């Protein structure tokens, strides 16, 4: 009990008193806003393709799924498709094979575009999968009836800014996300905060990251937001380059040009603009010589290219970054939380700067949690649970 209280106090101090704080968010924080996690998203994308696409798209999608493992999701499918496109483009006949069947680059590219368009619309307007065990019925958001909710993100920022109100004028808080939705910047805007996301301009913005991210944040209301995997409102236009576009206009309306990169080949993409610039920002923040706390929520540590940046910073001599991960344990075959956090908590070089607030308790420098013995586990690993923890300071 005493050990838990001591570590809890350390955790609260890191959350409330550090002047430099960085947040890394993943898909889990948008689940309560009716944006699906990976497997429901995959199911819905497949449904859209089957409803709207040509027979060749359906055939190709089925061939891709048959060629992958049974637990594949849409990122794996896009990754496989991306690899086949690369092979096809290098071949003399512009064909790539799945098993013994050849598919043209043209058809491969059509399916790729249809999947990107489907992801964009699902994330933009929301989707709730049916769940018989909870009695949840399927909901499909549309352009005229979006079901996406802003309240979870709005409430989080309200709690965060209140918790750090005495630090806001001298603090430096930066947000990173792998999500494609626009809920973070929308919620910040509703709290009258200035969002710097690398674009200049108005509702339609142009990519100007070198200038935007280099600006000194003299105004305490300004927050940097790095969307590491792109966004549903970013378009790569042939004439205008990378732009941030508005929904529902007749211009800049090609949803096939959405700039999102969910493939497993993300490492390659991070070497190119705009992702190279975004990852430079992540690296610079983590490698800063001053004390810094990196807090994650909704992030499953499934992106090796991001995990590598964090670990590199933690292992860097003189680095003062502390990691706090709010995440549920996913035990499997000897794994306690996940492979990455298990390894960090076991590493004598970095484990003292790694905290994990899990469903089963609080981990620090060990894979064994300390707890107050809650009967039903803690809720702080969820986005709404984290918001409540920031509000009250009580581990529930």
C-alpha positions as CSV (number, residue, x, y, z in Angstrom):
1,X,0.0,0.0,0.0
2,X,2.8,2.4,1.0
3,X,4.8,1.5,-2.1
4,X,1.8,2.1,-4.3
5,X,1.1,5.5,-2.7
6,X,4.7,6.6,-3.1
7,X,4.8,5.7,-6.8
8,X,1.4,7.3,-7.4
9,X,2.7,10.5,-5.9
10,X,5.7,10.4,-8.2
11,X,3.3,9.8,-11.1
12,X,1.1,12.8,-10.2
13,X,4.2,15.0,-9.7
14,X,5.4,14.2,-13.2
15,X,2.0,14.9,-14.7
16,X,1.5,18.2,-13.0
17,X,4.9,19.8,-12.3
18,X,7.2,19.2,-15.2
19,X,7.4,22.3,-17.4
20,X,8.2,20.2,-20.5
21,X,5.6,17.7,-21.3
22,X,4.9,15.7,-24.5
23,X,1.8,13.6,-25.2
24,X,1.7,10.7,-27.7
25,X,-1.8,9.5,-28.7
26,X,-3.0,6.5,-30.6
27,X,-6.2,5.1,-32.0
28,X,-7.6,4.2,-28.5
29,X,-8.3,7.8,-27.6
30,X,-10.8,8.2,-30.4
31,X,-12.8,5.1,-29.7
32,X,-15.2,6.9,-27.4
33,X,-15.8,9.4,-30.2
34,X,-17.2,6.7,-32.4
35,X,-14.1,6.2,-34.6
36,X,-13.4,2.5,-34.8
37,X,-10.3,0.6,-33.7
38,X,-8.3,-1.4,-36.2
39,X,-10.3,-4.6,-36.6
40,X,-13.8,-2.9,-36.7
41,X,-12.3,-0.4,-39.2
42,X,-11.0,-3.3,-41.3
43,X,-14.5,-4.9,-41.3
44,X,-16.1,-1.7,-42.4
45,X,-13.6,-1.0,-45.1
46,X,-14.2,-4.5,-46.5
47,X,-17.9,-3.9,-46.4
48,X,-17.5,-0.6,-48.3
49,X,-15.3,-2.2,-51.0
50,X,-17.9,-5.0,-51.4
51,X,-20.8,-2.6,-51.7
52,X,-19.2,-0.1,-54.0
53,X,-16.3,-1.5,-55.8
54,X,-15.9,-3.5,-59.1
55,X,-15.7,-7.2,-59.2
56,X,-11.9,-7.0,-59.8
57,X,-11.5,-5.0,-56.6
58,X,-13.5,-7.6,-54.7
59,X,-11.4,-10.4,-56.3
60,X,-8.2,-8.7,-55.5
61,X,-9.1,-7.9,-51.9
62,X,-10.1,-11.5,-51.3
63,X,-6.8,-12.7,-52.9
64,X,-4.8,-10.3,-50.6
65,X,-6.6,-11.6,-47.5
66,X,-6.1,-15.2,-48.5
67,X,-2.4,-14.5,-48.9
68,X,-2.1,-13.0,-45.4
69,X,-2.5,-14.5,-42.0
70,X,-5.9,-14.9,-40.5
71,X,-5.5,-12.1,-38.0
72,X,-4.5,-9.5,-40.7
73,X,-6.1,-6.1,-40.6
74,X,-6.3,-3.2,-43.0
75,X,-2.8,-2.0,-42.3
76,X,-1.4,-5.4,-43.3
77,X,-3.6,-5.4,-46.4
78,X,-2.4,-1.9,-47.4
79,X,1.2,-2.9,-46.6
80,X,0.9,-6.0,-48.8
81,X,-0.7,-3.9,-51.6
82,X,2.0,-1.3,-51.3
83,X,4.7,-4.0,-51.7
84,X,2.9,-5.5,-54.7
85,X,2.6,-2.0,-56.3
86,X,6.4,-1.5,-55.9
87,X,7.1,-4.9,-57.4
88,X,4.6,-4.3,-60.3
89,X,6.1,-0.9,-61.1
90,X,9.6,-2.4,-61.4
91,X,8.4,-5.3,-63.6
92,X,8.5,-5.1,-67.4
93,X,4.8,-5.9,-67.8
94,X,3.7,-3.8,-64.8
95,X,2.2,-6.9,-63.2
96,X,2.6,-8.4,-59.7
97,X,1.5,-11.9,-58.7
98,X,-0.5,-13.2,-55.8
99,X,0.2,-16.9,-55.7
100,X,0.1,-17.6,-59.5
101,X,-2.4,-14.9,-60.5
102,X,-1.1,-11.7,-62.0
103,X,-2.7,-8.4,-61.3
104,X,-1.9,-5.2,-63.2
105,X,-0.5,-2.1,-61.5
106,X,-3.6,-0.2,-62.6
107,X,-5.9,-2.6,-60.8
108,X,-3.7,-2.7,-57.7
109,X,-3.6,1.1,-57.6
110,X,-7.4,1.3,-58.0
111,X,-8.0,-0.9,-54.9
112,X,-5.4,1.0,-53.0
113,X,-7.2,4.3,-53.7
114,X,-10.6,2.8,-52.8
115,X,-9.3,1.6,-49.4
116,X,-7.8,5.0,-48.7
117,X,-11.1,6.7,-49.6
118,X,-13.0,4.3,-47.4
119,X,-10.8,4.9,-44.4
120,X,-11.1,8.6,-44.9
121,X,-14.9,8.6,-44.9
122,X,-15.2,6.1,-42.0
123,X,-12.8,8.2,-39.8
124,X,-14.5,11.5,-40.9
125,X,-18.1,10.5,-40.1
126,X,-17.7,7.7,-37.6
127,X,-18.6,4.0,-37.3
128,X,-19.7,1.8,-34.4
129,X,-19.6,-1.9,-35.0
130,X,-22.4,-4.2,-33.7
131,X,-21.6,-6.0,-30.5
132,X,-24.0,-8.7,-29.4
133,X,-22.5,-9.1,-25.9
134,X,-23.1,-5.4,-25.0
135,X,-26.3,-5.0,-27.0
136,X,-24.7,-2.4,-29.3
137,X,-26.2,-2.0,-32.7
138,X,-24.2,-1.0,-35.8
139,X,-24.1,2.7,-36.5
140,X,-22.7,4.1,-39.8
141,X,-21.9,7.8,-39.8
142,X,-22.6,9.7,-43.1
143,X,-21.9,13.2,-44.5
144,X,-25.4,14.3,-43.4
145,X,-25.4,12.4,-40.2
146,X,-22.0,12.2,-38.6
147,X,-21.8,10.3,-35.3
148,X,-18.3,11.5,-34.3
149,X,-18.3,13.1,-30.9
150,X,-15.8,15.8,-29.6
151,X,-16.7,15.5,-25.9
152,X,-14.0,13.0,-24.8
153,X,-11.2,15.2,-26.3
154,X,-12.8,18.4,-25.1
155,X,-13.1,17.1,-21.5
156,X,-9.5,15.8,-21.6
157,X,-8.1,19.2,-22.5
158,X,-10.2,20.9,-19.9
159,X,-8.8,18.6,-17.2
160,X,-5.2,19.0,-18.5
161,X,-5.3,22.7,-18.7
162,X,-6.8,23.1,-15.3
163,X,-4.2,20.7,-13.9
164,X,-1.4,22.7,-15.4
165,X,-2.9,26.2,-15.1
166,X,0.0,27.4,-12.8
167,X,2.5,26.2,-15.4
168,X,0.9,27.3,-18.6
169,X,2.8,30.6,-19.0
170,X,6.2,28.9,-18.7
171,X,5.5,25.4,-19.8
172,X,6.1,23.7,-23.1
173,X,3.5,21.1,-24.0
174,X,3.6,19.3,-27.3
175,X,1.2,16.8,-28.8
176,X,2.0,13.9,-31.1
177,X,-0.6,11.6,-32.6
178,X,-0.8,8.7,-35.0
179,X,-4.5,9.3,-35.5
180,X,-5.9,10.6,-38.8
181,X,-9.0,12.3,-37.3
182,X,-9.1,16.0,-36.5
183,X,-10.5,15.8,-32.9
184,X,-7.3,17.0,-31.2
185,X,-7.0,20.2,-33.2
186,X,-10.8,20.8,-33.1
187,X,-10.9,20.4,-29.3
188,X,-7.9,22.6,-28.8
189,X,-9.6,25.3,-31.0
190,X,-12.7,25.1,-28.9
191,X,-10.6,25.7,-25.8
192,X,-9.3,28.9,-27.6
193,X,-5.8,27.5,-28.1
194,X,-3.7,28.2,-31.1
195,X,-2.7,25.1,-32.9
196,X,0.5,24.9,-34.9
197,X,0.4,21.8,-37.1
198,X,2.9,22.7,-39.8
199,X,0.5,24.5,-42.1
200,X,0.2,28.2,-42.9
201,X,-3.0,29.9,-44.2
202,X,-6.6,29.7,-43.2
203,X,-9.2,27.0,-43.4
204,X,-7.2,25.9,-46.5
205,X,-3.6,25.8,-45.5
206,X,-0.3,25.0,-47.3
207,X,2.5,22.9,-45.8
208,X,5.0,25.3,-44.4
209,X,6.5,23.2,-41.6
210,X,10.0,24.7,-41.6
211,X,8.7,28.1,-40.7
212,X,5.7,27.1,-38.6
213,X,7.5,24.6,-36.3
214,X,10.5,26.9,-35.9
215,X,8.4,29.8,-34.5
216,X,9.1,30.6,-30.9
217,X,6.0,29.9,-28.7
218,X,5.9,33.3,-27.0
219,X,2.2,33.0,-26.7
220,X,1.4,30.5,-23.9
221,X,-1.8,29.5,-25.8
222,X,0.1,28.1,-28.7
223,X,0.5,24.3,-28.9
224,X,2.5,22.2,-31.5
225,X,0.6,19.2,-32.9
226,X,2.5,16.6,-34.9
227,X,0.3,14.3,-36.9
228,X,2.9,11.6,-37.4
229,X,0.8,9.5,-39.9
230,X,-1.0,12.2,-41.7
231,X,-4.7,13.3,-41.5
232,X,-7.9,12.9,-43.3
233,X,-7.9,16.6,-44.2
234,X,-4.4,16.6,-45.7
235,X,-4.4,16.2,-49.5
236,X,-1.5,15.8,-51.9
237,X,-2.7,17.9,-54.9
238,X,-0.9,17.8,-58.2
239,X,-1.1,21.5,-58.7
240,X,-1.0,22.9,-55.1
241,X,1.2,20.4,-53.3
242,X,0.4,19.3,-49.8
243,X,-2.6,21.2,-48.4
244,X,-4.9,21.1,-45.5
245,X,-8.4,21.2,-47.1
246,X,-11.9,21.8,-46.0
247,X,-14.6,19.2,-46.3
248,X,-17.4,19.6,-48.8
249,X,-15.8,21.9,-51.3
250,X,-15.8,21.3,-55.1
251,X,-12.1,22.1,-55.2
252,X,-9.6,19.9,-53.5
253,X,-12.2,17.2,-53.3
254,X,-10.2,14.1,-54.4
255,X,-10.4,11.9,-51.4
256,X,-8.1,9.5,-53.1
257,X,-5.3,12.1,-52.5
258,X,-5.7,11.9,-48.7
259,X,-2.3,11.8,-47.0
260,X,-2.4,8.9,-44.6
261,X,0.1,6.1,-44.4
262,X,-1.1,3.2,-42.4
263,X,1.2,0.7,-44.0
264,X,3.8,-1.4,-42.2
265,X,6.4,0.3,-44.5
266,X,6.0,3.4,-42.4
267,X,9.7,3.6,-41.8
268,X,10.3,4.2,-45.5
269,X,7.7,6.9,-45.5
270,X,9.2,8.7,-42.5
271,X,12.2,9.4,-44.6
272,X,10.2,11.5,-47.0
273,X,8.4,14.9,-46.6
274,X,6.1,15.7,-44.8
275,X,6.7,12.7,-42.5
276,X,10.5,13.3,-42.3
277,X,9.8,16.8,-40.9
278,X,7.3,15.5,-38.4
279,X,9.6,12.8,-37.2
280,X,12.4,15.4,-36.9
281,X,10.1,17.2,-34.5
282,X,9.5,14.0,-32.4
283,X,13.2,13.3,-32.3
284,X,14.2,16.8,-31.3
285,X,11.6,16.8,-28.5
286,X,12.7,13.5,-27.1
287,X,16.3,14.3,-27.4
288,X,16.0,17.7,-25.7
289,X,18.6,18.0,-22.9
290,X,16.1,19.4,-20.4
291,X,13.7,17.3,-18.3
292,X,10.8,16.1,-20.3
293,X,7.9,13.7,-19.6
294,X,6.4,11.7,-22.5
295,X,2.9,10.5,-21.7
296,X,1.1,8.0,-24.0
297,X,-2.5,7.0,-24.1
298,X,-4.4,5.0,-26.7
299,X,-1.1,4.0,-28.2
300,X,-0.4,0.2,-28.3
301,X,3.3,0.5,-29.0
302,X,2.7,-1.3,-32.3
303,X,4.7,1.1,-34.4
304,X,8.3,0.0,-34.3
305,X,9.6,3.2,-36.0
306,X,8.1,5.3,-33.1
307,X,9.2,3.0,-30.4
308,X,12.8,3.1,-31.8
309,X,12.8,6.9,-31.5
310,X,11.6,6.8,-27.9
311,X,14.1,4.1,-26.9
312,X,17.0,5.9,-28.6
313,X,16.2,9.0,-26.5
314,X,16.0,7.0,-23.3
315,X,19.3,5.3,-24.0
316,X,21.0,8.6,-25.0
317,X,23.6,9.7,-22.4
318,X,22.4,12.6,-20.4
319,X,18.8,12.4,-21.6
320,X,16.2,13.2,-19.0
321,X,13.1,11.9,-20.7
322,X,10.6,10.0,-18.5
323,X,8.0,7.8,-20.1
324,X,4.5,7.3,-18.6
325,X,2.3,4.8,-20.6
326,X,-1.4,4.6,-19.8
327,X,-2.2,1.3,-21.4
328,X,-4.0,-2.0,-20.6
329,X,-1.9,-5.1,-20.3
330,X,-2.1,-7.6,-23.2
331,X,-0.6,-10.8,-21.7
332,X,0.2,-13.5,-24.1
333,X,2.9,-16.3,-24.1
334,X,5.0,-14.8,-21.4
335,X,4.3,-11.1,-22.3
336,X,3.0,-9.1,-19.4
337,X,2.1,-5.7,-20.9
338,X,3.5,-5.8,-24.5
339,X,7.0,-6.7,-25.8
340,X,8.2,-3.1,-25.9
341,X,7.2,-2.0,-22.4
342,X,8.2,-5.4,-21.0
343,X,11.7,-4.8,-22.4
344,X,12.0,-1.3,-21.2
345,X,10.8,-2.1,-17.7
346,X,13.5,-4.9,-17.6
347,X,16.4,-2.9,-19.0
348,X,18.7,-1.7,-16.1
349,X,19.8,1.3,-18.2
350,X,16.3,2.9,-18.7
351,X,13.8,1.2,-16.5
352,X,14.0,3.8,-13.7
353,X,12.5,6.3,-16.2
354,X,9.6,4.1,-17.4
355,X,6.2,4.1,-15.6
356,X,3.2,2.1,-16.8
357,X,-0.3,2.8,-15.5
358,X,-2.1,-0.4,-16.4
359,X,-5.4,-2.0,-15.7
360,X,-3.8,-4.3,-13.0
361,X,-1.7,-1.6,-11.3
362,X,1.2,0.7,-11.5
363,X,4.5,-0.5,-12.9
364,X,7.9,1.1,-12.4
365,X,11.3,-0.4,-13.1
366,X,9.6,-3.8,-12.9
367,X,7.1,-6.1,-14.7
368,X,5.3,-6.7,-11.4
369,X,2.6,-4.2,-10.7
370,X,2.0,-2.5,-7.3
371,X,-1.6,-2.0,-6.5
372,X,-4.2,-1.1,-3.9
373,X,-5.9,-4.4,-4.7
374,X,-8.8,-3.0,-6.6
375,X,-11.4,-5.6,-7.4
376,X,-12.2,-4.5,-10.9
377,X,-8.9,-3.0,-12.0
378,X,-8.0,0.6,-12.8
379,X,-9.6,2.7,-15.5
380,X,-6.8,5.2,-16.1
381,X,-5.6,3.3,-19.1
382,X,-8.7,4.4,-21.0
383,X,-8.9,8.0,-22.4
384,X,-11.9,8.8,-20.2
385,X,-10.3,7.2,-17.2
386,X,-7.1,9.2,-17.7
387,X,-9.2,12.4,-17.9
388,X,-10.8,11.5,-14.6
389,X,-7.5,10.7,-13.0
390,X,-6.1,14.1,-14.1
391,X,-9.2,15.8,-12.7
392,X,-9.2,14.1,-9.3
393,X,-5.8,12.5,-8.8
394,X,-7.5,9.4,-7.6
395,X,-6.5,6.1,-9.1
396,X,-9.8,4.4,-9.8
